[in-house]
Amino acid sequence: MAAVIIDQPSSSSRPAAGAGVGRAIVSRVVSSLVVLFLVATVAFGLVRISGDPLALLLPPDATKEQAARLASQLGLDQPLAVQYLQYLGGLVRGDLGTSIYFDQPVLSLIGERLPATVLLAFSAFVLSLLISLPAGIVAGIRRGKITDTVISGVILIGQSTPAFWVGIVFILIFAVRLRVLPAAGYGSFANLVLPAVTLAIYSIAVVARVLRTSLTDELSSDYIRTAVAKGLRPREVVIGHGLRNASLPVITVIGLELGSLLGGAILTEQVFSWPGIGRLTVEAISNRDFPLVQGAVLFFATVFVVVNLLVDLSYAVLDPRVREGR
């Protein structure tokens, strides 16, 4: 009886477990803020060594006085330490600075391009889930059969094919040869099809591969064989047991892919002339627009950090061991 009492979780231990989960969440939030601070610092340093923006803003015959006057207007004549402290102070106030090239607040420029990026990323994300989840389940259930071989081959091709190359091929086929879809533009469903499919291909391959591997491992476990021996129907075994326990690594990958779609659409937006934050970032880099590059990099980093934090918090809902502090 004493052994049974020791093994039972006492009611007094549960608040401590909950407190442990709370401390883990606070620690995760603090570490996320530290990551964003480091990203902001690295972005500030890297853009300063990329070149002088005055060389692009001034005419070739500009005098030294004109260059000094423009540098003073843009605040580039101050020491780097002063510029860095001003930059951090602006971040604390929610001010990302003013774009050198566009002469507009960086925050407003990102806000103007954000709807286009969200539309493209969300469309690619939904398309990815609609294809990758059934494909991964079918491949995991039919391991070693012709269906699994075909799906695994397609997954390998999807992961190894660069998105910009896929986009160019799609343009040549569907826009140039067949003329059924526009090659570029924004504003209609037809404009969305090619960039969304291009952006979704890699995510489809990644999610399907992870789901197949995780589900295959779970279906070969002892508790699955026990469930089959008890006479449970195959659907109950796969969905109620195998798929549920295989979902944690898949959810992690889905969260990371969502962050990648929101922050990694730079090449896709450039290929299809999609007016999102990715294309804005390319323009900022080409024009050595220090504040805009810093703001775009910080935006992408924030997206990844927030998505990862939400994925970590979702474990407490999906995994009872996390809720119990184990």
Protein Blocks (a to p, Z undefined) as FASTA:
>chain_A
ZZmmmmpccfklmmmmmmmmmmmmmmmmmmmmmmmmmmmmmmmmmmmmnocfklmmpcfk
bcfklmmmmmmmnopmpcfklmmmmmmmmmmnopabjafklopafklmmmmmmmmmmmmm
mmmmmmmmmmmmmmmmmmmmmgoiaklmmmmmmmmmmmmpcfklmmmmmmmmmmmmnopa
cfbdchifklmmmmmmmmmmmmmmmmmmmmmmmmmmmmmpmklmmmmmnopafklmmmmm
mmmmmmmmmmmmmmmmmmmmmmmmmmmmmmnopabfklmmmmmmmnopaklmmmmmmmmm
mmmmmmmmmmmmmmmmmmmklmnoZZ
